[in-house]
Amino acid sequence: MREHDSSIRGVADVGDAKTLFSFRDDGRVAMTVGCNRLMATPEISGTSIRIGPVAGTRMACPPPLEELERKLLAALEATGTFETSASSKSIVFKDANGELQIALSQQE
């Protein structure tokens, strides 16, 4: 899923962020904010999801991507549920308290 209107822990894509999040055919998720490539195998049951542990490359990221990537990793760790919308081609991830962690929508 390529993002257009996305946010990670309340921060919209910034500067050079090229946020990508995709569910792969092998069951893993791949993601990036435009710096390191990250990968994880989610555990999904209904609308519950646990993502982690996250593996990835370890390049030094320039600001503001470095902070955005840290927020992405923290948001993934906190994620407990997800909701999708076929009409808006979007997915949101929330924590156990229902607080929005990540919002992504597919770019046309």
C-alpha positions, 0 to 999 in steps of 0.5 A: 500500500503506497501512502498519500494521506498517512500519519504515524502517531499523529505526524503526517508524512514529512519532508522526504518521507516515502512511506510504504506499507505492504502485506506480502504474499508470504504473510509478512509485512514490509514497510519504510518511511524512506530510509531503512527497509523493515519487515515483520510477520503479523499475528492476525485474529479478526481485527486484532493484530500484533506486529513484531518483532521487526527486522530491518536494515540499520542505515543512519537516517537523516532528519526528519526520517530518523524520528519518523522511523522511531515513531513507526517502530513504537506505533507498530509495537503498540498496535493492537487492532486494525480497520480497513476501508475498501471504499477509501482504500485505507487501513488504520492501526490502533492501540488496545485503548483505541488510540490511533497509531498509524493511518494509511491510504493508498495513493491512486 
